Amino acid sequence: MELNERKKKILEVIIRDYINTAEPVGSRTLSKRCNLGISPATIRNEMADLEDLGYLVQPHTSSGRIPTQKAYRYYVDEIMEIRKLEKMIRTDIHRGFLNTTTELGSTMDHTARVLSQLTNYTAVVLAPRVTNFNCRNVQIVSLIKNRVLMVVVTNEGMAKNIEVALSQDVDNALALKLSNVINGFLKNTNLSDLSSELVDRIQEMTPEESKLIHEIIPHLKKVLLDEDSEVHSTGLTNLFNYPEFSDVNKIKQLINLVQEKQVLSEMMTNNNGNQVIRIKIGSENDNENLKDFSIITSTYELDGEMMGAFGVIGPTRMNYDNVSSVLNYIRNELNLHISNLLMK
């Protein structure tokens, strides 16, 4: 059923008021704010109709009404507008990206911080996969006895680490030699193309060193073939500011979800409708851990190819207008920044 203008206006005011206060909205409050020239009794009748239509619920007998998920969906689809951010905010965001380092990892961290600060929700950013880039070098660091940390760094500043136990102890000098051998290979071939045959051609390595290189290469390839994106998130504690999250278990569920990189990646990059801004409200989310949350996401690109995704997670009474406006502007800034960074 299509809502008439009066019902639509009343629903909008209720939603906006509830987003700001988390308190049920009564007819007296509406009569003061709607400026519709109608009595509180008429407003009560309209609210009762909206309740019958599934847009409002009355939590207590004598209280006002609160919006349902159906109401939020109607608001997002039929009422909300993505507005241009204030000039001061746009300027701050732009300067922030200009001042970030030339490494993608720092850019992802910066994006998450800005999103969290501007929305006061939890921000999540999926970094591009290492497989999208060329490998610059590999550093092998001696840890304890036979354990080493291997760091793969791409030409674009992405880094990925993996800790491995080898068949023999590795000191700092040996770790440096192994790093130099692998980086020598990278001058003439890609890390993903390294083979046992190439390793066997090296004359200046001892049999023990050659054996270690053979052990290391599969682990390094696994780093490159890992389909999971690195997750940069911040602002989980922001949600404690909202009364609907006084139950700590809800926050724990969200923390567990953020740690599931593959699930998060699929959820944030799945875009069947090719929307720039995608909004999922409460039960619209496939993941059980998000049934009490709304999530608004977008993607960033390079030359028309999707590189990653970013977004915010918050309560279903999220400030959809502001968040959508923030994401829309940051998307443009992030696309520009990554283009300048990777197309040098």
N, C-alpha and C positions, 0 to 999 in steps of 0.2 A: 504493500500500500504506500503510495506517495504521500508524504506529509505536506499539509498546507503550510503557508508561510508562517502562520502564527505558531503552530506546533513546532515547526523547524526552529524558529527563533527561541522558543521556550526551551527546547532540548539543547540548543547551543549554549544558552546561558547556564543551564544546569551543569552541563559538561565542563564548561570553563570554570565555574565556581568550584565544582568538586575537585578538579585538577589542582586548583590553588589551595584548597582548605582541607580536603579529605573529610569534610563534614557533610551529612545529608542536607539537601537543599529544600527549604519549605516554600510555600506559596507567598508568604509575606516578603521573604528575601527576593523572590522573583518580581513581585509587584513593584518593588523599589528600583529594580535594575533593568527591567525589560522596556519600560517606557512604551508599553503597548496601548495604554489608555483603557485597560480592562481591569475588572475587580479581582481581588484575591479569590473569590468564589469561582469566577470563570477560569482563572488560572488553575485552581484545584481540579476542575473538571477536565481541563486539557491535560494536566499531569496524570489524571486517572486514565484518560484515553491512551496516553503514551505508555503507561504501565501495562494496560491491556494488550498493547501492540508489541510488548517485549522490550521496550527501550529503557524502561525505568523499573526499579524495584524499591520497595519500602522496607528497610531493614527492621524497623520497629513500628509498632502500631501508631504511636503519636509523633513519629519523626518525619522528616522530609524524605525525598527520594534520592537515589543515587543511580548513575548510569550503568547499564549492562554492557557486556562486550559487543552486543548488537548495536548499541548506541554509539560506541566508539568507532565501530566499523562504518556506520552511517556518517558520522562526523568526518572521518578521514576521506571517505569517498565523495561526499556531497557538500560538505561545508568548508572544510579546511582549505587554506590557500598557502602555498609555499612563497613566503614574502622575501624580499631582499633584505639582507642583514643591514643593521646600522653601519654607517661609514666607518665609525671608530672601530667597531668589531672587525669589519673587513680589513681595515688597515693593520690591525694587530695580528690577525691571522696571516696576512701576506708577509709582513715583516718577520714573523716567527719562522715561516718556511725559508725565507731568504737567509736567515741567520743559522739554520741548521747545518750540520756538517755535510760533507759530500758522501757519506756512507748511508746506504739504504736502511741499515739497522737503526741508526739514530733517527732517521726520518720516520720510521714506523713508531718508535717510542714517542717522538714529538707529537705525531698525529694522535696517538692514544691520549696523551696528556691534555692536548687542546680540546679534544672531544669531551673528555671527562670534566674539565674545568668549565666549559661553556654550557654543558647540559646538566651537570650535577648527577649524572647516572654512571653506570659502568660502561667503559669504552673497550672495544675489542678491535684489533687490527691484525689482519692476516698478511704476513709478508710474502713477497714473491717466492716461489720455490727455487732452490739452488739450481735445479735442472734447467732453469731458463737462462742461465748465465755461463760465461766462460770462466774456467778456474785460473786464478792468478798465481797462487802458490799454496803449498802445503807445509805446515809447521808441525813437527813432532816434538813433544815436550815430555821429558822424563818425569815420572811421578814417584812411585815407590816400587823398587825391585823391577819386576817385569811388566809393570803397568805404565802405559803412556797415554797422553792426551794428544789427539790428532785434530788439527784445526785446518779446515778448508776455507780459503778466502777467494771470492770471485773478483773479477776485474771491476765490478760495480760496488764493491765494498760489503757484500753479504758474507757472513761467516757462519760456519756450522761446525760443531764440535762433536767428537765421539771419543769415549774412553775405552781402551782395549787392553786385554791381558795377552802378552806375547809368550813365546816358548822359552825365552831367556831374559835375564836382566838387561836393562838398557840404561846406561848412564847418560849424562849430558852430552859428552863428546860423541857417543854413538848416535844419540838422537839427532844431533846436528848433521852428522854424516848421512844418515838415512833421509833427512829432510832435503839435503843438497842433491842426493841421487834422484829423488822423485821430482824435485823442481827442475833438475836437468832434463828429465824426460819431457816435462811440460813445455819446454821451449820448442819442441818439434812435434808434439802430439797432444791430444786431449786426454785428461785423466781417465775418462770413460773408455778410451781405446787402449789403455795400458794392458799388456799381456805378459804371460810368463816368458814367452819367447824373447821379448824385448829385454826383460830383466836378465835372462841368461846370457845375453851378449856383453854384459858389463864385465870387463876383465879385472878392474881394480878392486873389486869386492871380495872379501873372504867368503867361504861357503856359509859361515854363520850369518854374515850380513845379508847375503843373497836370500837365505832362508827367511829372514825377518821381513825383507821387502816382499817376498811372496805372500807372507802372512798379512802384511799391511794393506796391500792393494785391494783385496776384496772388501775390506772394511771401508776404505775410502770410496770405492765405487758405490757401496751401499748408501753412503751419505748423499751422493749425487742422485741416486735413484729413489731416494725417499720421497714419496708423494705428499707427505704432510707439510703444510706451511708452518713456519714459525708463528706463534701467537704472541702478540704484544697486547697486554691488557692492564688496565688501571681503573681505580675508582670503585672497587668492590665495596669498600667501606661507606661510599656515598649512600648506598641503599639502606643503611641503618638509620638514615634521617627520615625515612618514610614509615609511618605507623603500620602499614600492611606487612612490613618485613621485620616486625618485632620478634617473629618466630625465627630463631637463628637457623633452624633446619632448612628453611627456604634459601638462605644465603649459602649454606653448605652445598645444596644441590647445584646452585649456580657455579660455585667454585669448582665442583667436580666436572661440570660441563665444559668450563673454560679450559680445563686440563685435557679434555678429549679432543685433540687437534683435528683428527680426521672427521669426527662428527661435526665439529664446529665449522670446518672448512666446507663440508657439503651443505650445511645449513645456510651459510652466508653467501655462497656462490651460486646456489640454485636459483635461477631466475628465468622461469618459463615465459613470463610475459614481457621480458626485456624492459622492465621499468627502471628508471634511474634511481628512484627511492622506493624501497620495498618495506612494507609495514606488516608485521604479523602480530596479532593481538591475542594474548592468552591461549585459549584452546585451539587457535589456528596453528599454533606451533606443533610440529610433529613430535618433538622431543618432550617427554613427560616432565623433565626438569624445568621447562619453560612455561608450564601451564598457568602459572601465576604472574608471568612477566609479558611485557611487550618488547619486541625487538625491531629496530629500524636500521636497515643496512643499505649500503651502496657499494659499488666497485670502482676501482681505478684502473686505468688502461695505459698502454703504450702502443702507438700506431694502430689503434683500433682493436688491439688484442688485450683481453682482460688479464691483468697481472695479479690482482689480489682483491680483498674486500675489507670493509671497515664498517663499524656501526656502534650503536649503543643499546644497552639492555636496561630496562627500568620497569616501574609498575605499569599496570594496564591504564591507570589514570595519568599516563605520560603526557607531557606537554608536546603533543604531536606537531603543532605548528612550528615551534621554535627548533625542535630537534631536526625536522625535515629541512628547514632553512639552513641550519648549521651544516648538515651533511652535504647539502647541495653545493654550498660554497666551498667547503673543504675539498670536495671531490674535484672541483675545477682547479684549485690550488695544488692539490696532490698530483693530478695529471700533468700540470705544467712543471712542477718541481721534478718529477721523475723523468719527464722528457728532457729537461735541461741536464739532468744528472747522467742519464744513460746514453744520450745522443751526442755527447761531446766527442 
